C-alpha cells in the first residue's frame, strides 16, 4: 500500500560606446501615470449603476456585474450562497441549460456566475448577444429542483473530500476564532448546514440579495457608449429592485494576550501555523499604501523576510507568507502563515514571532524599501494586462470612496512611501501582544514542545479546539492497552477477520484494479502480487501511464515520466515488504513488531502496531480489521509521515479486502475505489520484467 503513496508523491547584455560614470547611481525618473481610460457612467431606474470604459485597442469586451453587498450571515443554512452560485449560469427561464451552454461556446465567450455577481468576456462583434445571455442567466435564473439537488450533492461531496485537509481546517478555524463562529465572516459550511438548505432557501436568498439597487455593471473594451447604454437598458429593465442588505457585520476584538490555539489532527503530516490579528483598514485610509508595502516586505513573496527566514535560512517550510486584508464593511485580518515540518512546529512559531517583532522594532533598510516598491509596482503593471483588472479599478473607485485619480496616481503613491511610514504601519497592523497563533497538526508529535514555547521570556498559553472551532479539553495521549491484548492477539484477530490463516495461505496471486479522481482528472491503478513476492503497480492518468513500479522478487525499478530508475537498497527493502500477499502472517514471527498503544482513527479505537522502523499499522479494536497505515517517507532530504486509510471491506472468494483506499494528494483527500480483485489467476513471471 505504501507504493500508492509513493506514486502520488533572457539574459542579455549591451555594450555602451560612451563613457559612463558607474559610481553614480542614475536618478529615478518620475513614476508614470497609469491611464485606465475615463469612465462614463449612468444608472437605470431600478438602481443599477453602470460604468463604461471604452478601449478600442483590441476587438474584445468584458462585462463585470458586481453586487456591493456586505457579508451576510447564513446561519443554520450556511452554504446556501455556494449552492446558489453553482446553480447560476445553468441556463435561464428562457433558454434551457444545454442550449445556453452551446451558444456560449459557439460565441467563444467566457462566463462565470456567483452569489456576488457575474462576469463575461468575448469578441466585440458578439458583444450584444454575450451581454444579453449574461443578463438573462443572472436576472432570470432557472432554479430547478433537479439542478438544486445536483449542486447540493456536489457541495457536500466537495466538503467531504476536504474534511481531512489540514490546510482547510486551519483556514476555517482561524477565521472562525478571529471573527466569531456565528458571524458572517466566521461561519463555515458543515454537512448539517448543507442538509438544512432547501430550494426555497436558495430562491429566497437570491430574491433578498441579488438586487440591482446595490449592483454595478462595469463594461470595458471595444464598445460605443451610446449603443451600449441602450442595450443595457433593454437587457436589465426587468430586474426588480428591493431593500438592499444592511451592513450587520459584527465587530471583532483581538485577544488580551498572545495565545496559541491548537487543533489536533492525527492525519497531519505537517503543521499549519497561522499568526493572525484583527485589523481595521480601508483602501481610502491615509496609511493604506504604507500598510501594503509593509506587508510586501514582511511576507509578500519569495524575497520577503518570512520566506527568507523560515525557508531559505532555516529550512522549516517550502514557503512562508503574509497577507493584510481590508474592508469597508468592518474588520479584516492580518495573517502570516506556513506549512511546516512537525518536528519544527514550535521553532516555527518562535521564528514567526521574532521576525514580526524585529520588523516592528528595527528600522528597515532603504534598499529593502526600494526592492519592495519595485516588486509591488511590477505586479501592479502586469495586472493591467487583464481586462478584468481595469473593471476592478473602475468599480473600486465607485464602491470604496476613492478619488477619481486613485489608480492614475497609484505608482506615485507607492513610490512616496517612506521608511518611517512603513514602520508605523507595521506597529499598527502587525500585532504581537494580542496575536492569535493557530496551529493545526498532529498532537502526539508536536504538542509537548508547543506547550513549552516561550517568547520574550514568557510561556505562551495554549488552548485546544476541534476542527469546527469548538473549545475542547487538552488531548490525552496516554493509551492504556487492555489486559491480555498483545501483538499476537491483535494480528490473529485481523487474520481471522479477513478470512483466516488457511484461506490466506491458499492465495498464490492477486490482481487489484482501482480508480480515483483528482481535480477532475481520472486516475486508474492496477496492482499485481504473487506468492513469489513479485510486485507490479501501474498508475495511469486519463489513459496515460504516469508511473510503474516493478519488483521481480530480487530486483526492481521505477518508471516515471518515461525515465527508468533502479530501486535503491532502501526502496528494495520497502517494496519487499509490500510485495507480500498478506504481510500480517509474517508480522507474527517478526521480532521487531511491537504494540505501541491505542489511538482513535475516525472515531474508532484502534491498536497501533509498529511493524518496521518506518511503518505503523492501526487495527480496529472492535472488528479487528486494519483501518490505517502510516509510513515515514523521505522527500527532498526531509522526512514526512504519509497515511493510507482502509475502509469498505468486502468479501472476494472468502477473503475480505478494503474496497476504499484513502490518502491525501496535496490538500485534497483522494479515495481510490477498488473495482475488481482477482485471486489465484495466472500471473506470468514476464509481467514483472
Secondary structure, DSSP 8 states (H G I E B T S, - for coil): -HHHHHHH--------SS---TTS---------------EEEE-TT--EEEEEE--SSSEEEEEEEE-------GGGTTHHHHHHHHTTS-BSSS-HHHHHHHHHHTT-EEEEETTEEEEEEEGGGHHHHHHHHHHHHHSB---HHHHHHHHHHHHHHHHHTTT-HHHHHHHHHHHHHH-TTSTTT----HHHHHH--HHHHHHHHHHH--GGGEEEEEEES--HHHHHHHHHHHSTT-----------------SS-EEEEEE-TT-SEEEEEEEEEE---TTSTTHHHHHHHHHHHHSSTTSHHHIIIIIIT--EEEEEEEE---SSS-EEEEEEEEEEGGGHHHHHHHHHHHHHHHHHS---HHHHHHHHHHHHHHHHHHTTSHHHHHHHHHHHHHTT--TTTTTTHHHHHHT--HHHHHHHHHHHS-STT-EEEEEE-HHHHHHHHTT-EETTEE-EEEEE-TTS-EE----------TT--HHHHHHHHHHHTT-HHHHHT--EEEEEEEEEETTEEEEEEEEEETTS-EEEEEEETTEEEEEEEE-SS-EEEEETTEEEE--HHHHHHHHHHHSTTTHHHHTT-TT-EEEEEEEETTEEEEEEE-SSSEEEEEETTT--EEEEEEEEEETTEEEEEEEEEEEEEEETTEEEEEEEEEEETTEEEEEEEEEEEES----GGGG-
